[in-house]
Amino acid sequence: ALLLGWLGCDAPVAHSGSPDASIDEGQVLPEERSALVVDVIAATQQPQNPPEELLGPPYPVVLVHGFSGFNRLGPVEYFFRVKETLESDGDEVYVPILPPYASSEERAVFLAQNLDVILAQSHAAKVHLIAHSQGGIDSRIVIGSPDYADRIASLITVGSPHHGTPLADYVAKLPKNSLDPLSKTLGWILGRIDAPSDTPQAEGDWDPSLDGSLATVTTSGMEILNASIPDLGMVPVFSVAGVSNLVAADHLCRQSLWGRMDHVDAVDPLLVGTGAFLSGLNPFNRKPNDGLAPSESMVWGTFLGCIPADHFDEVGQIADVSPGLFSRFDHVE
């Protein structure tokens, strides 16, 4: 119940553009969905009138939120204090808003449209993407489109379930559409207090679908998606894995550029149950995870390393104003 409460924290409000061409999942085989979305992205791309000379590096940073994402609920931003910190260092930062509950194929279309707006406003030739959770999957789909690969300078995914999560497998067994009333109700309630984004957004509406979100991040859904996303090899992709539940995960972390972690993290109370589910029953062989996804599932491209953080802590939730007392992890740093 606590997990589902968190899953509902956003609204079906107008934030970004509805695509002219849509994906009807009932008429498309799963194997065809990702191939189709590349065509949809191209079809919905709006003609731009770029300046005579596009700006080179340093490129703007685009923060891409994950499943159940929002802009700001009262004083709490999704990427808590990240935008202001990067801007204080001189970076140009944008935070587009995507449908909180939709498949990554659908979210990728909205992300592509928002990148059109951001690139037009900034006059930049490219952007850097820093994506959390499902946002990393959305970003990879956009990069798979020839129309956008040359506009992305790099992608860093944090806590993205590139190989799916057993939690989605479990919840996906519920009857179809059974979760949609929950997402729409909680989305409407919390959407009343979600502040508008200061990032320019294309206008439009969306209809939340938890089924669509979960279908993307099941282990079988990601296996299909990974096989069908084109790898154009034009964009460097990096990944960071969150590790919590007092697990060190040395065997995994040593395979990264950063090596093993110096500290371990105690999972947020809201994620104790889901973290225990992912850890498994064997106390001598606990599977590393961040409370919502296996840490090994977060490895893609160049594996930078592990961070002692649960899925919330990875982006400073809930309102992490200081490093963790136990892990000493500072998400802003």
C-alpha positions in Angstrom: 0.0 0.0 0.0 2.9 2.4 0.8 4.4 1.7 -2.6 1.2 2.3 -4.4 0.8 5.6 -2.5 4.1 6.7 -3.8 3.2 5.5 -7.3 0.3 7.9 -7.3 2.1 11.2 -6.7 1.3 13.3 -9.7 -1.5 14.5 -11.9 -3.1 14.2 -15.3 -2.6 17.9 -15.9 -1.5 19.8 -19.0 2.3 20.1 -19.0 3.6 19.0 -22.4 2.5 18.4 -26.0 0.2 15.6 -27.0 1.6 13.8 -30.1 -0.3 14.1 -33.4 0.3 10.3 -33.9 -0.3 8.0 -31.0 0.6 4.4 -30.2 -2.4 2.1 -29.8 -0.9 -0.7 -27.8 -3.9 -2.9 -28.4 -3.1 -3.0 -32.1 0.7 -3.2 -32.0 2.7 -6.3 -31.0 5.1 -5.7 -28.2 8.1 -6.5 -30.4 7.0 -3.7 -32.8 6.3 -1.0 -30.2 9.8 0.5 -29.9 10.4 0.4 -33.7 7.1 2.2 -34.1 8.0 4.9 -31.5 11.0 6.0 -33.6 8.7 6.7 -36.5 6.2 8.4 -34.1 8.9 10.7 -32.8 9.9 11.6 -36.3 6.3 12.2 -37.3 5.6 14.5 -34.3 8.8 16.5 -34.7 7.9 20.1 -35.3 9.8 22.1 -38.0 12.2 24.4 -36.4 13.8 27.6 -37.7 17.1 27.5 -35.9 19.4 30.5 -35.7 22.1 30.8 -38.3 24.7 29.4 -35.9 23.9 26.9 -33.1 25.8 27.2 -29.9 28.5 24.7 -29.0 29.6 23.4 -25.6 29.1 23.8 -22.7 25.6 22.4 -23.6 22.5 22.8 -21.4 21.6 20.1 -18.9 18.1 18.5 -19.1 16.9 16.6 -16.0 14.5 13.8 -16.9 12.2 12.6 -14.1 11.1 9.1 -13.7 7.9 7.1 -13.0 5.4 9.1 -10.9 7.5 12.3 -11.5 6.4 15.8 -10.8 7.9 19.3 -10.9 7.3 20.7 -7.4 5.0 19.7 -4.6 5.1 22.7 -2.3 8.8 23.2 -1.4 9.8 19.7 -2.7 11.2 19.4 -6.2 11.6 16.0 -7.8 15.4 16.6 -8.4 15.6 18.3 -5.0 17.9 21.3 -5.1 19.7 20.0 -8.1 18.7 22.6 -10.7 19.6 25.5 -8.5 22.9 24.0 -7.6 23.9 23.4 -11.2 22.8 26.8 -12.2 24.9 28.3 -9.5 27.9 26.6 -11.2 27.0 28.3 -14.4 25.0 25.5 -16.1 21.9 26.1 -18.1 19.3 23.6 -16.7 15.9 22.5 -17.9 13.4 20.2 -16.2 10.7 19.1 -18.6 7.6 17.3 -17.3 6.6 14.0 -18.8 3.4 11.9 -18.2 3.9 10.3 -14.7 2.1 7.1 -15.7 2.7 6.0 -19.2 4.8 3.5 -21.2 8.3 4.7 -22.0 7.4 4.6 -25.7 4.7 7.2 -25.0 6.8 9.3 -22.6 9.7 9.3 -25.2 7.4 11.2 -27.6 6.7 13.9 -25.0 10.4 14.1 -24.2 11.3 14.5 -27.8 8.8 17.3 -28.2 10.1 19.1 -25.1 13.7 18.8 -26.4 12.5 20.6 -29.6 11.3 23.5 -27.4 14.4 23.5 -25.2 16.8 23.4 -28.2 14.9 26.2 -29.9 15.0 28.4 -26.8 18.6 27.8 -25.9 19.9 27.8 -29.4 22.2 25.0 -28.4 23.3 22.3 -30.8 22.9 19.6 -28.2 21.9 18.9 -24.6 23.2 16.6 -21.8 20.5 14.3 -20.3 20.6 13.3 -16.7 17.8 10.9 -16.1 16.4 9.1 -13.1 14.5 5.8 -13.0 12.1 5.4 -15.9 13.4 8.7 -17.4 16.6 6.8 -18.4 14.5 4.4 -20.5 12.6 7.2 -22.1 15.9 8.9 -23.0 17.4 5.8 -24.6 14.4 5.5 -26.9 14.8 9.2 -28.0 18.5 8.6 -28.6 17.5 5.6 -30.8 15.8 8.0 -33.2 18.1 9.3 -36.0 16.3 12.6 -35.7 17.5 13.2 -32.1 20.7 11.2 -31.6 22.8 14.0 -33.0 21.2 16.5 -30.6 22.2 14.6 -27.4 25.7 15.1 -26.1 25.5 12.5 -23.4 23.1 10.5 -21.2 23.6 9.6 -17.5 21.0 7.3 -16.0 20.6 7.1 -12.3 18.7 4.1 -10.8 17.1 3.3 -14.2 15.8 -0.3 -14.4 17.4 -1.2 -17.8 16.6 -4.8 -17.3 13.3 -4.4 -15.5 12.3 -5.0 -11.9 10.6 -8.0 -10.3 8.3 -5.5 -8.4 6.7 -4.6 -11.8 6.4 -8.3 -12.6 4.5 -8.8 -9.4 2.2 -5.8 -9.7 1.6 -6.4 -13.4 -0.3 -9.6 -12.5 -3.2 -7.6 -11.2 -6.2 -7.3 -13.5 -5.8 -4.9 -16.4 -6.7 -1.3 -15.6 -7.3 -2.1 -12.0 -4.7 0.5 -10.9 -5.9 3.3 -13.1 -8.6 4.7 -10.7 -5.9 5.0 -8.1 -3.5 6.9 -10.3 -6.2 9.2 -11.6 -7.6 9.9 -8.1 -4.3 10.5 -6.4 -3.0 12.3 -9.4 -5.9 14.7 -9.4 -5.5 15.4 -5.7 -1.8 16.0 -5.7 -1.9 17.7 -9.1 -3.8 20.5 -7.4 -0.7 21.5 -5.5 2.0 20.7 -8.2 3.6 24.0 -9.2 3.9 24.7 -13.0 7.3 24.0 -14.5 9.5 27.0 -15.4 10.8 25.0 -18.3 9.0 25.9 -21.5 6.5 23.1 -22.3 4.4 22.3 -25.4 0.7 22.4 -24.5 -1.4 19.3 -24.1 -3.0 16.7 -21.8 -2.4 13.1 -20.9 -4.4 10.3 -19.4 -2.5 8.4 -16.7 -2.0 4.6 -17.1 -0.2 2.6 -14.4 -0.5 -0.4 -16.6 1.5 1.3 -19.3 4.2 2.3 -16.9 4.5 -1.1 -15.4 4.5 -2.9 -18.7 7.6 -1.0 -19.7 9.7 -1.9 -16.6 8.8 -5.6 -16.2 11.7 -7.9 -16.8 10.1 -9.2 -20.0 9.0 -5.7 -21.1 12.6 -4.4 -20.9 14.0 -7.5 -22.6 11.8 -6.7 -25.6 12.5 -3.0 -25.4 16.3 -3.5 -25.2 16.2 -5.7 -28.3 14.3 -3.2 -30.3 15.8 0.1 -29.4 18.3 1.1 -32.1 21.9 1.4 -30.9 23.2 4.2 -33.2 26.5 4.5 -31.2 26.4 8.3 -31.5 25.8 9.2 -27.9 27.9 8.2 -24.9 25.7 6.6 -22.2 26.7 6.2 -18.6 24.9 4.6 -15.6 24.9 4.9 -11.9 23.4 2.2 -9.6 21.8 2.8 -6.2 22.4 0.3 -3.4 20.6 0.2 -0.1 19.3 -2.2 2.5 22.7 -2.2 4.3 24.2 -4.1 1.4 27.8 -3.3 0.2 27.4 -5.0 -3.2 31.2 -5.2 -3.7 30.9 -7.8 -6.4 28.9 -5.4 -8.5 30.5 -2.1 -7.6 34.0 -3.3 -8.2 33.1 -3.7 -11.9 32.5 0.1 -12.2 34.9 3.0 -12.8 34.4 4.2 -9.2 35.0 0.8 -7.5 33.5 -0.3 -4.2 31.5 2.0 -2.0 32.9 3.4 1.3 29.6 3.3 3.1 26.3 1.5 3.0 22.7 2.9 3.1 19.8 2.1 5.4 16.7 2.1 3.2 13.9 4.6 3.7 11.1 3.3 5.9 8.7 3.6 3.0 10.8 1.1 1.0 11.5 -1.5 3.7 8.9 -4.0 2.4 9.8 -3.7 -1.3 13.5 -3.7 -0.5 13.1 -6.9 1.5 11.1 -8.4 -1.4 13.9 -7.6 -3.8 16.7 -8.7 -1.5 15.4 -12.3 -1.4 15.0 -14.8 1.4 18.6 -15.9 1.7 20.2 -13.7 4.4 23.6 -14.9 3.3 23.1 -13.9 -0.3 21.0 -10.7 -0.3 20.5 -9.2 -3.8 21.5 -5.6 -3.9 18.7 -3.1 -4.7 17.6 0.4 -4.1 14.2 -0.5 -2.7 12.4 -0.5 -6.1 14.8 -2.1 -8.6 17.7 -4.5 -8.5 21.1 -2.7 -8.6 22.4 -4.9 -11.4 19.4 -3.9 -13.5 20.7 -0.3 -13.4 23.9 -1.0 -15.3 24.0 0.2 -18.9 26.6 1.7 -21.2 29.7 2.8 -19.2 29.1 1.8 -15.6 30.3 4.7 -13.5 29.6 3.2 -10.1 27.4 2.6 -7.1 26.0 5.1 -4.7 24.8 4.3 -1.2 21.2 5.4 -1.7 17.7 4.1 -2.1 15.5 5.1 -5.0 14.3 8.2 -3.2 17.7 9.3 -2.0 19.1 9.1 -5.5 17.4 12.4 -6.3 17.1 13.8 -2.8 13.7 12.6 -1.8 12.0 13.2 0.4 13.5 16.7 0.8 17.1 15.6 1.7 18.6 18.8 2.8 21.8 17.2 4.2 23.9 14.1 3.6 22.5 10.8 4.9 23.2 10.3 8.6 24.3 6.7 8.0 25.4 6.6 4.4 26.9 10.1 4.3 25.5 10.2 0.7 24.9 13.7 -0.7 22.8 13.5 -3.9 23.6 17.1 -4.9 27.4 16.6 -4.6 
